[in-house]
C-alpha cells in the first residue's frame, strides 16, 4: 500500500509539474508584452484539431482575422505548447523574408543528417549547410536547365493526353488523381530517371510511397514541432519525421539510380544528372559537409525526395484547381484555349519552352489559381536573435517561431476584393503595381524562396496546355460549388476529390 501511495504521489506530482509548465507557457506572450490570441488549449494551444478536423490554413486565417480586426501588425499564439508569432502586416513579412533575413534565415524544421539523412533536403537545412546547398543547387534550376528537361515533361504530357482520350468518358474518373499520376511520372523521370508509368498503373510502390510522404496527420505535425523545439532530445530518442518506410524506399531508389549510372555511364536530361555533376572529383563524400564541393549519397537522396515533394503534389493541385475554375468559368476557358492555339500556331504548331512560359492569359490564370489556392498555405521562420519589430514596441526572443499566413493574406478583401471570385485580371500589370508586393506569396520571397518555382510552373503549364487543347471541362452533378480541403494533407487538396465532365474536342 505504501508503494502504491508513493507511485500515485509521484504521478500526481509529475502531472502537476507538467500542468504548471503548460500554464506558464500559455502566459508567455502576456509576460513579454505581445498581444495574444484567445485562450489556448493546454496541450494543443491555438491549433487544436490540426491535421485531424481542421487544416492549418483555416486555423491561421481565424487568428489573422482576429489580430487584423484589432489593428495589430503581429500577434502571439500557441503552436501546440510553443509560443509563436503570426505575421499580419505585409511590411513585417518583408522584414522577415528579406530585409532582416540574417535574423530569420532558418525555418526551424527538425533535421538529422546522420540518423535520418533524407530529412536533410534544402527546404529544411539551416545556417551554413543551407547556404552551401543552395549555392550548389541554384545552377540546376535556371531557365537553361528547365529547357534541358522540357522535352521529357512534354513527352509525358502526351501520355497523359492518350490516357485521357481513352478514359475521359468514365464517370468515376477523378481529375486530381490523374493529375497526381502525371506529375508523379514527371518527377520520377526527371528526379530519378525511372519510367514510373503511374498514369497507366497507379498502384506502384513509387506511387504509394510518394503519396505517403505527403500525409501530415496530427502525430506527424506534433513530431515536427517537437523536433524543431527540442532537437537534442529528438536526436537522442532517434525520432524520425519522414516515415521509416518512405525514407528507406527513396534512399534505396537514389542509390540504385546512382550506381546504375556510374556503371553504365548513362546520361539523361534530368535532375539526377545535374546532381551527379556536383560531385567532387568523381567521388561522393561520406559525411555531410558544410562547404566545398561534392554531395553524400544521403544528400542526393534528400534533394531528390525534396524535388519529388515540391514538384509532385503542388503542381498537380494547382492544375486541379485551375481546371475546376475554368470549368466553372467556360468563357474564360475558351479565351485561354484560343490564346494557346494562336501562340502555338506562331511556332508552326510546335510547343516550345519560351512560348509556354510567355503566354499572358495562361500566366494570369495560373497566378490567380495560386492566389485562391496556394499549395503551401503559410510560410514559417525562426529567429536566431532577439528582435524588435520596426516601428513597434514588440520584442521577441531568439528562437521564436513565426508564421506568415499566405492563404489568409491571399483571401483578404483589403488586398483582393471579392477574394472568393476567380479573377485573373488581378494580375494585370497595373493591378499588381497597385497593391503591396508581399501580400501575394505562393512561392515565398527572398533568399529562401522556392528554388524549383520555374520547374513547377513549366510542368503545370505544359499539363494545362495539353489538356485544354484536347478537351473541354465543365461541372457535372458531382462537382461541388464550394470546395472543402483535406486537413490531413500538407498541401491544399479537395476533401472529396474532383469530378468534372471532360468532352473531347
DADA-V529887 format. One record per residue. N is the residue number from 1. RES is the residue in one letter. PHI is phi in radians with two decimals (none if undefined). Layout:
# DADA-V529887
<<N/RES/PHI> <N/RES/PHI>>
This chain:
# DADA-V529887
<<1/X/none> <2/X/-1.13> <3/X/-1.12> <4/X/-1.07> <5/X/-1.12> <6/X/-1.14> <7/X/-1.07> <8/X/-1.09> <9/X/-1.12> <10/X/-1.10> <11/X/-1.06> <12/X/-1.12> <13/X/-1.11> <14/X/-1.12> <15/X/-1.08> <16/X/-1.15> <17/X/-1.09> <18/X/-1.10> <19/X/-1.08> <20/X/-1.13> <21/X/-1.10> <22/X/-1.11> <23/X/-1.11> <24/X/-1.15> <25/X/-1.04> <26/X/-1.10> <27/X/-1.65> <28/X/-0.96> <29/X/-1.25> <30/X/-1.09> <31/X/-1.14> <32/X/-1.78> <33/X/1.26> <34/X/-1.79> <35/X/-1.02> <36/X/-2.10> <37/X/-1.36> <38/X/-0.99> <39/X/-0.91> <40/X/-1.49> <41/X/-1.21> <42/X/-0.97> <43/X/-1.82> <44/X/-1.56> <45/X/1.06> <46/X/-1.68> <47/X/-2.10> <48/X/-1.04> <49/X/1.59> <50/X/-1.04> <51/X/1.34> <52/X/-2.15> <53/X/-2.02> <54/X/-2.43> <55/X/-1.47> <56/X/-0.92> <57/X/-1.02> <58/X/-1.26> <59/X/-1.15> <60/X/-1.23> <61/X/-1.13> <62/X/-1.10> <63/X/-1.14> <64/X/-1.01> <65/X/-1.13> <66/X/-1.14> <67/X/-1.14> <68/X/-1.18> <69/X/-1.02> <70/X/-1.52> <71/X/1.26> <72/X/-1.72> <73/X/-1.34> <74/X/-2.52> <75/X/-2.65> <76/X/-1.66> <77/X/-2.57> <78/X/-1.92> <79/X/-1.64> <80/X/1.04> <81/X/-1.92> <82/X/-1.79> <83/X/-1.08> <84/X/-2.42> <85/X/-2.03> <86/X/-1.79> <87/X/-1.47> <88/X/-1.99> <89/X/-1.42> <90/X/-1.08> <91/X/-1.16> <92/X/-1.17> <93/X/-1.00> <94/X/-1.10> <95/X/-1.07> <96/X/-1.18> <97/X/-1.45> <98/X/-2.26> <99/X/-1.02> <100/X/-1.98> <101/X/-1.00> <102/X/-1.06> <103/X/-1.58> <104/X/-2.12> <105/X/-1.44> <106/X/-1.90> <107/X/-1.67> <108/X/1.31> <109/X/-1.69> <110/X/-1.14> <111/X/-2.32> <112/X/-2.25> <113/X/-1.14> <114/X/-1.67> <115/X/-1.34> <116/X/-2.52> <117/X/-1.05> <118/X/-1.28> <119/X/-1.33> <120/X/-1.61> <121/X/-1.31> <122/X/-0.95> <123/X/-1.00> <124/X/-1.74> <125/X/-1.08> <126/X/-2.28> <127/X/0.94> <128/X/-1.11> <129/X/-1.06> <130/X/-1.11> <131/X/-1.04> <132/X/-1.17> <133/X/-1.15> <134/X/-1.08> <135/X/-1.10> <136/X/-1.20> <137/X/-1.52> <138/X/-0.92> <139/X/-1.12> <140/X/-1.48> <141/X/-2.10> <142/X/-1.35> <143/X/-1.03> <144/X/-1.06> <145/X/-1.24> <146/X/-1.15> <147/X/-1.09> <148/X/-1.05> <149/X/-1.74> <150/X/-0.99> <151/X/-1.12> <152/X/-1.14> <153/X/-1.10> <154/X/-1.07> <155/X/-1.17> <156/X/-1.24> <157/X/-1.10> <158/X/-1.19> <159/X/-1.16> <160/X/-1.06> <161/X/-1.04> <162/X/-1.06> <163/X/-1.10> <164/X/-1.17> <165/X/-1.03> <166/X/-1.35> <167/X/-2.11> <168/X/-1.10> <169/X/-1.34> <170/X/-1.23> <171/X/-1.25> <172/X/-1.57> <173/X/-1.26> <174/X/-1.74> <175/X/-1.08> <176/X/-1.08> <177/X/-1.07> <178/X/-1.13> <179/X/-1.18> <180/X/-1.08> <181/X/-1.16> <182/X/-1.10> <183/X/-1.19> <184/X/-1.16> <185/X/-1.12> <186/X/-1.09> <187/X/-1.16> <188/X/-1.01> <189/X/-1.29> <190/X/-1.47> <191/X/-1.60> <192/X/-2.03> <193/X/1.20> <194/X/-2.07> <195/X/-1.51> <196/X/-1.28> <197/X/0.97> <198/X/-1.31> <199/X/-1.03> <200/X/-1.55> <201/X/-2.26> <202/X/-1.34> <203/X/-1.79> <204/X/-1.35> <205/X/-1.10> <206/X/-1.04> <207/X/-1.14> <208/X/-1.10> <209/X/-1.23> <210/X/-1.09> <211/X/-1.14> <212/X/-1.16> <213/X/-1.12> <214/X/-1.82> <215/X/-1.53> <216/X/-2.16> <217/X/-1.46> <218/X/-1.04> <219/X/-1.09> <220/X/-1.18> <221/X/-1.11> <222/X/-1.15> <223/X/-1.11> <224/X/-1.06> <225/X/-1.12> <226/X/-1.07> <227/X/-1.11> <228/X/-1.24> <229/X/-1.56> <230/X/-2.18> <231/X/-1.14> <232/X/-1.06> <233/X/-1.09> <234/X/-1.06> <235/X/-1.22> <236/X/-1.07> <237/X/-1.59> <238/X/1.19> <239/X/-1.19> <240/X/-2.12> <241/X/-1.40> <242/X/-1.39> <243/X/-0.90> <244/X/-1.00> <245/X/-1.20> <246/X/-1.17> <247/X/-1.03> <248/X/-1.11> <249/X/-1.07> <250/X/-1.28> <251/X/-1.15> <252/X/-1.15> <253/X/-1.13> <254/X/-1.11> <255/X/-1.05> <256/X/-1.12> <257/X/-1.16> <258/X/-1.11> <259/X/-1.13> <260/X/-1.09> <261/X/-1.25> <262/X/-1.12> <263/X/-1.28> <264/X/-1.64> <265/X/1.14> <266/X/-1.23> <267/X/-2.11> <268/X/-2.40> <269/X/-1.50> <270/X/-2.58> <271/X/-1.13> <272/X/-1.06> <273/X/-1.08> <274/X/-1.18> <275/X/-1.13> <276/X/-1.15> <277/X/-1.22> <278/X/-1.43> <279/X/-0.97> <280/X/-1.78> <281/X/0.92> <282/X/1.32> <283/X/-2.20> <284/X/-1.54> <285/X/-1.17> <286/X/-1.77> <287/X/-2.33> <288/X/-1.00> <289/X/-1.95> <290/X/-1.87> <291/X/-3.07> <292/X/1.36> <293/X/-1.68> <294/X/1.60> <295/X/-2.50> <296/X/-1.47> <297/X/-1.10> <298/X/-1.08> <299/X/-1.17> <300/X/-1.11> <301/X/-1.07> <302/X/-1.12> <303/X/-1.23> <304/X/-1.17> <305/X/-1.13> <306/X/-1.10> <307/X/-1.04> <308/X/-1.10> <309/X/-1.09> <310/X/-1.25> <311/X/-1.83> <312/X/-1.45> <313/X/-1.30> <314/X/-1.12> <315/X/-1.22> <316/X/-1.14> <317/X/-1.13> <318/X/-1.11> <319/X/-1.09> <320/X/-1.05> <321/X/-1.17> <322/X/-1.13> <323/X/-1.13> <324/X/-1.06> <325/X/-1.17> <326/X/-1.20> <327/X/-1.14> <328/X/-1.37> <329/X/-2.23> <330/X/-1.08> <331/X/-1.14> <332/X/-1.12> <333/X/-1.02> <334/X/-1.20> <335/X/-1.05> <336/X/-1.17> <337/X/-1.08> <338/X/-1.09> <339/X/-1.02> <340/X/-1.06> <341/X/-1.16> <342/X/-1.16> <343/X/-1.17> <344/X/-1.24> <345/X/-1.07> <346/X/-1.14> <347/X/-1.80> <348/X/1.02> <349/X/1.42> <350/X/-1.67> <351/X/-1.58> <352/X/-2.11> <353/X/-1.00> <354/X/-1.08> <355/X/-1.21> <356/X/-1.01> <357/X/-1.24> <358/X/-1.65> <359/X/-1.20> <360/X/-1.18> <361/X/-1.15> <362/X/-1.03> <363/X/-1.06> <364/X/-1.22> <365/X/-1.13> <366/X/-1.15> <367/X/-1.07> <368/X/-1.21> <369/X/-1.11> <370/X/-1.20> <371/X/-1.22> <372/X/-1.34> <373/X/-2.29> <374/X/-1.09> <375/X/-0.97> <376/X/-1.81> <377/X/-1.37> <378/X/-2.66> <379/X/-1.86> <380/X/-2.44> <381/X/-2.49> <382/X/-2.29> <383/X/-1.39> <384/X/-1.82> <385/X/-2.75> <386/X/-1.06> <387/X/-2.56> <388/X/-1.89> <389/X/-1.17> <390/X/-0.94> <391/X/1.12> <392/X/-2.40> <393/X/-1.80> <394/X/-1.61> <395/X/-2.10> <396/X/-2.02> <397/X/-1.41> <398/X/-1.04> <399/X/1.53> <400/X/-1.34> <401/X/-1.56> <402/X/-2.11> <403/X/-2.24> <404/X/-1.87> <405/X/-1.40> <406/X/-1.01> <407/X/-1.02> <408/X/-1.08> <409/X/-1.16> <410/X/-1.14> <411/X/-1.96> <412/X/-1.52> <413/X/-1.09> <414/X/-1.10> <415/X/-1.72> <416/X/-2.31> <417/X/-0.93> <418/X/0.87> <419/X/-1.07> <420/X/-1.45> <421/X/-1.48> <422/X/-1.66> <423/X/-2.34> <424/X/-1.04> <425/X/-1.17> <426/X/-1.04> <427/X/-1.93> <428/X/-1.18> <429/X/-0.89> <430/X/-1.20> <431/X/-1.23> <432/X/-1.10> <433/X/-1.15> <434/X/-1.41> <435/X/-2.13> <436/X/-1.09> <437/X/-1.15> <438/X/-1.74> <439/X/-1.81> <440/X/-2.18> <441/X/-2.37> <442/X/-1.16> <443/X/-2.03> <444/X/1.28> <445/X/-2.79> <446/X/1.47> <447/X/-1.03> <448/X/-1.85> <449/X/-1.19> <450/X/-1.14> <451/X/-1.20> <452/X/-1.74> <453/X/-1.08> <454/X/-1.10> <455/X/-1.15> <456/X/-1.03> <457/X/-1.19> <458/X/-1.06> <459/X/-1.07> <460/X/-1.08> <461/X/-1.21> <462/X/-1.10> <463/X/-1.06> <464/X/-1.15> <465/X/-1.04> <466/X/-1.06> <467/X/-1.27> <468/X/-1.23> <469/X/-1.28> <470/X/-2.01> <471/X/-2.45> <472/X/-1.91> <473/X/-1.89> <474/X/-2.60> <475/X/-1.23> <476/X/-2.22> <477/X/-1.14> <478/X/-1.68> <479/X/-1.37> <480/X/-1.43> <481/X/-1.24> <482/X/-2.36> <483/X/-1.53> <484/X/-2.00> <485/X/-1.86> <486/X/-1.28> <487/X/-1.22> <488/X/-1.50> <489/X/-1.85> <490/X/-1.15> <491/X/-1.59> <492/X/-0.99> <493/X/-2.62> <494/X/-1.03> <495/X/-1.24> <496/X/-1.97> <497/X/1.43> <498/X/-2.23> <499/X/-2.14> <500/X/-2.39> <501/X/-1.28> <502/X/-2.20> <503/X/-1.87> <504/X/-1.10> <505/X/-1.63>>
